[in-house]
Amino acid sequence: MNKYLQTLVKNVRRQLEVWLENKNVFHIKNLFRFLHSNLGTVIILKGRSNE
């Protein structure tokens, strides 16, 4: 697993832990922003893995 993918996984886990520990309701727009941001990163990483 390359360092960029490891960083992505670490960041996703960290954010999920924050949301689960907080137990407060979070805004759906934050979830969409989070998913959109990570989708863009995954697309870039996938393109790099094909090179």
N, CA, C and O atoms as a Maestro MAE file, in Angstrom:
{
 s_m_m2io_version
 :::
 2.0.0
}

f_m_ct {
 s_m_title
 :::
 protein
 m_atom[204] {
  # First column is atom index #
  i_m_mmod_type
  r_m_x_coord
  r_m_y_coord
  r_m_z_coord
  i_m_residue_number
  s_m_chain_name
  s_m_pdb_residue_name
  s_m_pdb_atom_name
  i_m_atomic_number
  :::
  1 25 0.863 -1.177 0.000 1 A "MET " " N  " 7
  2 3 0.000 0.000 0.000 1 A "MET " " CA " 6
  3 2 0.909 1.241 0.000 1 A "MET " " C  " 6
  4 15 1.817 1.340 0.826 1 A "MET " " O  " 8
  5 25 0.674 2.167 -0.905 2 A "ASN " " N  " 7
  6 3 1.554 3.320 -0.959 2 A "ASN " " CA " 6
  7 2 1.243 4.323 0.153 2 A "ASN " " C  " 6
  8 15 0.208 4.236 0.814 2 A "ASN " " O  " 8
  9 25 2.142 5.259 0.343 3 A "LYS " " N  " 7
  10 3 2.008 6.193 1.466 3 A "LYS " " CA " 6
  11 2 0.774 7.083 1.345 3 A "LYS " " C  " 6
  12 15 0.201 7.469 2.364 3 A "LYS " " O  " 8
  13 25 0.354 7.413 0.139 4 A "TYR " " N  " 7
  14 3 -0.827 8.265 -0.034 4 A "TYR " " CA " 6
  15 2 -2.096 7.525 0.371 4 A "TYR " " C  " 6
  16 15 -2.981 8.088 1.016 4 A "TYR " " O  " 8
  17 25 -2.169 6.272 -0.012 5 A "LEU " " N  " 7
  18 3 -3.327 5.463 0.353 5 A "LEU " " CA " 6
  19 2 -3.363 5.227 1.865 5 A "LEU " " C  " 6
  20 15 -4.433 5.254 2.473 5 A "LEU " " O  " 8
  21 25 -2.209 4.998 2.463 6 A "GLN " " N  " 7
  22 3 -2.137 4.835 3.921 6 A "GLN " " CA " 6
  23 2 -2.611 6.096 4.632 6 A "GLN " " C  " 6
  24 15 -3.333 6.015 5.626 6 A "GLN " " O  " 8
  25 25 -2.213 7.252 4.133 7 A "THR " " N  " 7
  26 3 -2.636 8.521 4.718 7 A "THR " " CA " 6
  27 2 -4.136 8.710 4.569 7 A "THR " " C  " 6
  28 15 -4.800 9.168 5.499 7 A "THR " " O  " 8
  29 25 -4.672 8.363 3.414 8 A "LEU " " N  " 7
  30 3 -6.116 8.467 3.186 8 A "LEU " " CA " 6
  31 2 -6.876 7.599 4.182 8 A "LEU " " C  " 6
  32 15 -7.832 8.060 4.805 8 A "LEU " " O  " 8
  33 25 -6.462 6.359 4.333 9 A "VAL " " N  " 7
  34 3 -7.140 5.441 5.249 9 A "VAL " " CA " 6
  35 2 -7.048 5.959 6.675 9 A "VAL " " C  " 6
  36 15 -8.025 5.898 7.422 9 A "VAL " " O  " 8
  37 25 -5.890 6.464 7.059 10 A "LYS " " N  " 7
  38 3 -5.708 7.009 8.410 10 A "LYS " " CA " 6
  39 2 -6.643 8.195 8.644 10 A "LYS " " C  " 6
  40 15 -7.251 8.304 9.709 10 A "LYS " " O  " 8
  41 25 -6.758 9.070 7.668 11 A "ASN " " N  " 7
  42 3 -7.628 10.244 7.807 11 A "ASN " " CA " 6
  43 2 -9.106 9.859 7.870 11 A "ASN " " C  " 6
  44 15 -9.870 10.452 8.632 11 A "ASN " " O  " 8
  45 25 -9.507 8.878 7.080 12 A "VAL " " N  " 7
  46 3 -10.898 8.419 7.110 12 A "VAL " " CA " 6
  47 2 -11.215 7.820 8.471 12 A "VAL " " C  " 6
  48 15 -12.254 8.119 9.060 12 A "VAL " " O  " 8
  49 25 -10.325 6.980 8.967 13 A "ARG " " N  " 7
  50 3 -10.532 6.380 10.290 13 A "ARG " " CA " 6
  51 2 -10.611 7.440 11.383 13 A "ARG " " C  " 6
  52 15 -11.459 7.367 12.271 13 A "ARG " " O  " 8
  53 25 -9.722 8.420 11.308 14 A "ARG " " N  " 7
  54 3 -9.706 9.484 12.315 14 A "ARG " " CA " 6
  55 2 -11.031 10.249 12.325 14 A "ARG " " C  " 6
  56 15 -11.587 10.523 13.388 14 A "ARG " " O  " 8
  57 25 -11.530 10.591 11.137 15 A "GLN " " N  " 7
  58 3 -12.793 11.334 11.057 15 A "GLN " " CA " 6
  59 2 -13.957 10.495 11.567 15 A "GLN " " C  " 6
  60 15 -14.819 11.004 12.284 15 A "GLN " " O  " 8
  61 25 -13.991 9.228 11.208 16 A "LEU " " N  " 7
  62 3 -15.063 8.354 11.687 16 A "LEU " " CA " 6
  63 2 -15.024 8.206 13.206 16 A "LEU " " C  " 6
  64 15 -16.070 8.178 13.854 16 A "LEU " " O  " 8
  65 25 -13.833 8.110 13.770 17 A "GLU " " N  " 7
  66 3 -13.702 8.030 15.223 17 A "GLU " " CA " 6
  67 2 -14.233 9.290 15.892 17 A "GLU " " C  " 6
  68 15 -14.907 9.215 16.920 17 A "GLU " " O  " 8
  69 25 -13.934 10.437 15.317 18 A "VAL " " N  " 7
  70 3 -14.427 11.706 15.874 18 A "VAL " " CA " 6
  71 2 -15.942 11.718 15.865 18 A "VAL " " C  " 6
  72 15 -16.570 12.075 16.862 18 A "VAL " " O  " 8
  73 25 -16.529 11.332 14.754 19 A "TRP " " N  " 7
  74 3 -17.987 11.330 14.652 19 A "TRP " " CA " 6
  75 2 -18.613 10.335 15.622 19 A "TRP " " C  " 6
  76 15 -19.636 10.636 16.238 19 A "TRP " " O  " 8
  77 25 -18.021 9.166 15.765 20 A "LEU " " N  " 7
  78 3 -18.583 8.150 16.648 20 A "LEU " " CA " 6
  79 2 -18.412 8.502 18.126 20 A "LEU " " C  " 6
  80 15 -19.290 8.211 18.938 20 A "LEU " " O  " 8
  81 25 -17.294 9.121 18.475 21 A "GLU " " N  " 7
  82 3 -17.050 9.510 19.860 21 A "GLU " " CA " 6
  83 2 -17.899 10.699 20.273 21 A "GLU " " C  " 6
  84 15 -18.312 10.804 21.429 21 A "GLU " " O  " 8
  85 25 -18.156 11.584 19.343 22 A "ASN " " N  " 7
  86 3 -18.871 12.814 19.639 22 A "ASN " " CA " 6
  87 2 -20.335 12.543 19.994 22 A "ASN " " C  " 6
  88 15 -20.893 13.187 20.882 22 A "ASN " " O  " 8
  89 25 -20.940 11.605 19.308 23 A "LYS " " N  " 7
  90 3 -22.334 11.205 19.522 23 A "LYS " " CA " 6
  91 2 -23.340 12.343 19.358 23 A "LYS " " C  " 6
  92 15 -24.528 12.162 19.625 23 A "LYS " " O  " 8
  93 25 -22.883 13.488 18.931 24 A "ASN " " N  " 7
  94 3 -23.796 14.577 18.596 24 A "ASN " " CA " 6
  95 2 -24.222 14.422 17.147 24 A "ASN " " C  " 6
  96 15 -23.540 13.773 16.354 24 A "ASN " " O  " 8
  97 25 -25.322 15.006 16.817 25 A "VAL " " N  " 7
  98 3 -25.782 14.981 15.434 25 A "VAL " " CA " 6
  99 2 -24.857 15.885 14.615 25 A "VAL " " C  " 6
  100 15 -24.535 17.000 15.026 25 A "VAL " " O  " 8
  101 25 -24.441 15.390 13.463 26 A "PHE " " N  " 7
  102 3 -23.622 16.221 12.595 26 A "PHE " " CA " 6
  103 2 -24.426 16.556 11.345 26 A "PHE " " C  " 6
  104 15 -25.376 15.857 10.994 26 A "PHE " " O  " 8
  105 25 -24.037 17.614 10.695 27 A "HIS " " N  " 7
  106 3 -24.761 18.073 9.516 27 A "HIS " " CA " 6
  107 2 -24.462 17.181 8.321 27 A "HIS " " C  " 6
  108 15 -23.325 16.762 8.104 27 A "HIS " " O  " 8
  109 25 -25.489 16.905 7.565 28 A "ILE " " N  " 7
  110 3 -25.349 16.053 6.389 28 A "ILE " " CA " 6
  111 2 -24.392 16.687 5.376 28 A "ILE " " C  " 6
  112 15 -23.721 15.976 4.628 28 A "ILE " " O  " 8
  113 25 -24.329 18.014 5.350 29 A "LYS " " N  " 7
  114 3 -23.412 18.661 4.406 29 A "LYS " " CA " 6
  115 2 -21.964 18.338 4.744 29 A "LYS " " C  " 6
  116 15 -21.121 18.288 3.849 29 A "LYS " " O  " 8
  117 25 -21.658 18.118 6.026 30 A "ASN " " N  " 7
  118 3 -20.305 17.713 6.398 30 A "ASN " " CA " 6
  119 2 -19.995 16.311 5.900 30 A "ASN " " C  " 6
  120 15 -18.871 16.034 5.480 30 A "ASN " " O  " 8
  121 25 -20.982 15.425 5.943 31 A "LEU " " N  " 7
  122 3 -20.801 14.076 5.422 31 A "LEU " " CA " 6
  123 2 -20.578 14.122 3.914 31 A "LEU " " C  " 6
  124 15 -19.680 13.455 3.401 31 A "LEU " " O  " 8
  125 25 -21.383 14.898 3.205 32 A "PHE " " N  " 7
  126 3 -21.209 15.008 1.755 32 A "PHE " " CA " 6
  127 2 -19.851 15.598 1.399 32 A "PHE " " C  " 6
  128 15 -19.201 15.138 0.459 32 A "PHE " " O  " 8
  129 25 -19.419 16.608 2.138 33 A "ARG " " N  " 7
  130 3 -18.111 17.224 1.890 33 A "ARG " " CA " 6
  131 2 -16.999 16.191 2.109 33 A "ARG " " C  " 6
  132 15 -16.055 16.096 1.325 33 A "ARG " " O  " 8
  133 25 -17.135 15.424 3.192 34 A "PHE " " N  " 7
  134 3 -16.165 14.386 3.524 34 A "PHE " " CA " 6
  135 2 -16.100 13.329 2.418 34 A "PHE " " C  " 6
  136 15 -15.014 12.966 1.964 34 A "PHE " " O  " 8
  137 25 -17.264 12.839 1.989 35 A "LEU " " N  " 7
  138 3 -17.300 11.823 0.945 35 A "LEU " " CA " 6
  139 2 -16.787 12.356 -0.385 35 A "LEU " " C  " 6
  140 15 -16.041 11.671 -1.084 35 A "LEU " " O  " 8
  141 25 -17.181 13.564 -0.735 36 A "HIS " " N  " 7
  142 3 -16.753 14.173 -1.995 36 A "HIS " " CA " 6
  143 2 -15.240 14.350 -2.013 36 A "HIS " " C  " 6
  144 15 -14.582 14.038 -3.005 36 A "HIS " " O  " 8
  145 25 -14.705 14.842 -0.927 37 A "SER " " N  " 7
  146 3 -13.266 15.059 -0.818 37 A "SER " " CA " 6
  147 2 -12.503 13.746 -0.964 37 A "SER " " C  " 6
  148 15 -11.505 13.675 -1.681 37 A "SER " " O  " 8
  149 25 -12.974 12.719 -0.286 38 A "ASN " " N  " 7
  150 3 -12.281 11.440 -0.344 38 A "ASN " " CA " 6
  151 2 -12.456 10.755 -1.686 38 A "ASN " " C  " 6
  152 15 -11.550 10.060 -2.146 38 A "ASN " " O  " 8
  153 25 -13.594 10.936 -2.317 39 A "LEU " " N  " 7
  154 3 -13.793 10.367 -3.645 39 A "LEU " " CA " 6
  155 2 -12.784 10.956 -4.623 39 A "LEU " " C  " 6
  156 15 -12.188 10.231 -5.420 39 A "LEU " " O  " 8
  157 25 -12.594 12.261 -4.561 40 A "GLY " " N  " 7
  158 3 -11.612 12.905 -5.433 40 A "GLY " " CA " 6
  159 2 -10.216 12.360 -5.201 40 A "GLY " " C  " 6
  160 15 -9.460 12.140 -6.147 40 A "GLY " " O  " 8
  161 25 -9.880 12.144 -3.949 41 A "THR " " N  " 7
  162 3 -8.565 11.601 -3.609 41 A "THR " " CA " 6
  163 2 -8.410 10.179 -4.131 41 A "THR " " C  " 6
  164 15 -7.364 9.819 -4.671 41 A "THR " " O  " 8
  165 25 -9.449 9.376 -3.971 42 A "VAL " " N  " 7
  166 3 -9.404 7.990 -4.449 42 A "VAL " " CA " 6
  167 2 -9.238 7.952 -5.964 42 A "VAL " " C  " 6
  168 15 -8.478 7.134 -6.482 42 A "VAL " " O  " 8
  169 25 -9.931 8.818 -6.669 43 A "ILE " " N  " 7
  170 3 -9.818 8.855 -8.133 43 A "ILE " " CA " 6
  171 2 -8.388 9.191 -8.545 43 A "ILE " " C  " 6
  172 15 -7.841 8.586 -9.467 43 A "ILE " " O  " 8
  173 25 -7.792 10.151 -7.863 44 A "ILE " " N  " 7
  174 3 -6.400 10.526 -8.168 44 A "ILE " " CA " 6
  175 2 -5.462 9.368 -7.871 44 A "ILE " " C  " 6
  176 15 -4.586 9.056 -8.677 44 A "ILE " " O  " 8
  177 25 -5.640 8.724 -6.716 45 A "LEU " " N  " 7
  178 3 -4.767 7.604 -6.353 45 A "LEU " " CA " 6
  179 2 -4.937 6.434 -7.316 45 A "LEU " " C  " 6
  180 15 -3.961 5.767 -7.658 45 A "LEU " " O  " 8
  181 25 -6.150 6.186 -7.750 46 A "LYS " " N  " 7
  182 3 -6.388 5.101 -8.704 46 A "LYS " " CA " 6
  183 2 -5.673 5.387 -10.010 46 A "LYS " " C  " 6
  184 15 -5.091 4.486 -10.614 46 A "LYS " " O  " 8
  185 25 -5.711 6.628 -10.447 47 A "GLY " " N  " 7
  186 3 -5.012 6.998 -11.669 47 A "GLY " " CA " 6
  187 2 -3.516 6.809 -11.548 47 A "GLY " " C  " 6
  188 15 -2.860 6.400 -12.506 47 A "GLY " " O  " 8
  189 25 -2.967 7.103 -10.376 48 A "ARG " " N  " 7
  190 3 -1.530 6.932 -10.164 48 A "ARG " " CA " 6
  191 2 -1.136 5.467 -10.124 48 A "ARG " " C  " 6
  192 15 -0.035 5.108 -10.541 48 A "ARG " " O  " 8
  193 25 -2.031 4.613 -9.624 49 A "SER " " N  " 7
  194 3 -1.676 3.192 -9.514 49 A "SER " " CA " 6
  195 2 -1.630 2.533 -10.888 49 A "SER " " C  " 6
  196 15 -1.034 1.466 -11.038 49 A "SER " " O  " 8
  197 25 -2.252 3.152 -11.897 50 A "ASN " " N  " 7
  198 3 -2.250 2.593 -13.238 50 A "ASN " " CA " 6
  199 2 -1.024 3.006 -14.039 50 A "ASN " " C  " 6
  200 15 -0.808 2.510 -15.145 50 A "ASN " " O  " 8
  201 25 -0.222 3.910 -13.490 51 A "GLU " " N  " 7
  202 3 0.941 4.405 -14.233 51 A "GLU " " CA " 6
  203 2 2.103 3.446 -14.139 51 A "GLU " " C  " 6
  204 15 3.165 3.704 -14.706 51 A "GLU " " O  " 8
  :::
 }
 m_bond[203] {
  # First column is bond index #
  i_m_from
  i_m_to
  i_m_order
  :::
  1 1 2 1
  2 2 3 1
  3 3 4 2
  4 3 5 1
  5 5 6 1
  6 6 7 1
  7 7 8 2
  8 7 9 1
  9 9 10 1
  10 10 11 1
  11 11 12 2
  12 11 13 1
  13 13 14 1
  14 14 15 1
  15 15 16 2
  16 15 17 1
  17 17 18 1
  18 18 19 1
  19 19 20 2
  20 19 21 1
  21 21 22 1
  22 22 23 1
  23 23 24 2
  24 23 25 1
  25 25 26 1
  26 26 27 1
  27 27 28 2
  28 27 29 1
  29 29 30 1
  30 30 31 1
  31 31 32 2
  32 31 33 1
  33 33 34 1
  34 34 35 1
  35 35 36 2
  36 35 37 1
  37 37 38 1
  38 38 39 1
  39 39 40 2
  40 39 41 1
  41 41 42 1
  42 42 43 1
  43 43 44 2
  44 43 45 1
  45 45 46 1
  46 46 47 1
  47 47 48 2
  48 47 49 1
  49 49 50 1
  50 50 51 1
  51 51 52 2
  52 51 53 1
  53 53 54 1
  54 54 55 1
  55 55 56 2
  56 55 57 1
  57 57 58 1
  58 58 59 1
  59 59 60 2
  60 59 61 1
  61 61 62 1
  62 62 63 1
  63 63 64 2
  64 63 65 1
  65 65 66 1
  66 66 67 1
  67 67 68 2
  68 67 69 1
  69 69 70 1
  70 70 71 1
  71 71 72 2
  72 71 73 1
  73 73 74 1
  74 74 75 1
  75 75 76 2
  76 75 77 1
  77 77 78 1
  78 78 79 1
  79 79 80 2
  80 79 81 1
  81 81 82 1
  82 82 83 1
  83 83 84 2
  84 83 85 1
  85 85 86 1
  86 86 87 1
  87 87 88 2
  88 87 89 1
  89 89 90 1
  90 90 91 1
  91 91 92 2
  92 91 93 1
  93 93 94 1
  94 94 95 1
  95 95 96 2
  96 95 97 1
  97 97 98 1
  98 98 99 1
  99 99 100 2
  100 99 101 1
  101 101 102 1
  102 102 103 1
  103 103 104 2
  104 103 105 1
  105 105 106 1
  106 106 107 1
  107 107 108 2
  108 107 109 1
  109 109 110 1
  110 110 111 1
  111 111 112 2
  112 111 113 1
  113 113 114 1
  114 114 115 1
  115 115 116 2
  116 115 117 1
  117 117 118 1
  118 118 119 1
  119 119 120 2
  120 119 121 1
  121 121 122 1
  122 122 123 1
  123 123 124 2
  124 123 125 1
  125 125 126 1
  126 126 127 1
  127 127 128 2
  128 127 129 1
  129 129 130 1
  130 130 131 1
  131 131 132 2
  132 131 133 1
  133 133 134 1
  134 134 135 1
  135 135 136 2
  136 135 137 1
  137 137 138 1
  138 138 139 1
  139 139 140 2
  140 139 141 1
  141 141 142 1
  142 142 143 1
  143 143 144 2
  144 143 145 1
  145 145 146 1
  146 146 147 1
  147 147 148 2
  148 147 149 1
  149 149 150 1
  150 150 151 1
  151 151 152 2
  152 151 153 1
  153 153 154 1
  154 154 155 1
  155 155 156 2
  156 155 157 1
  157 157 158 1
  158 158 159 1
  159 159 160 2
  160 159 161 1
  161 161 162 1
  162 162 163 1
  163 163 164 2
  164 163 165 1
  165 165 166 1
  166 166 167 1
  167 167 168 2
  168 167 169 1
  169 169 170 1
  170 170 171 1
  171 171 172 2
  172 171 173 1
  173 173 174 1
  174 174 175 1
  175 175 176 2
  176 175 177 1
  177 177 178 1
  178 178 179 1
  179 179 180 2
  180 179 181 1
  181 181 182 1
  182 182 183 1
  183 183 184 2
  184 183 185 1
  185 185 186 1
  186 186 187 1
  187 187 188 2
  188 187 189 1
  189 189 190 1
  190 190 191 1
  191 191 192 2
  192 191 193 1
  193 193 194 1
  194 194 195 1
  195 195 196 2
  196 195 197 1
  197 197 198 1
  198 198 199 1
  199 199 200 2
  200 199 201 1
  201 201 202 1
  202 202 203 1
  203 203 204 2
  :::
 }
}
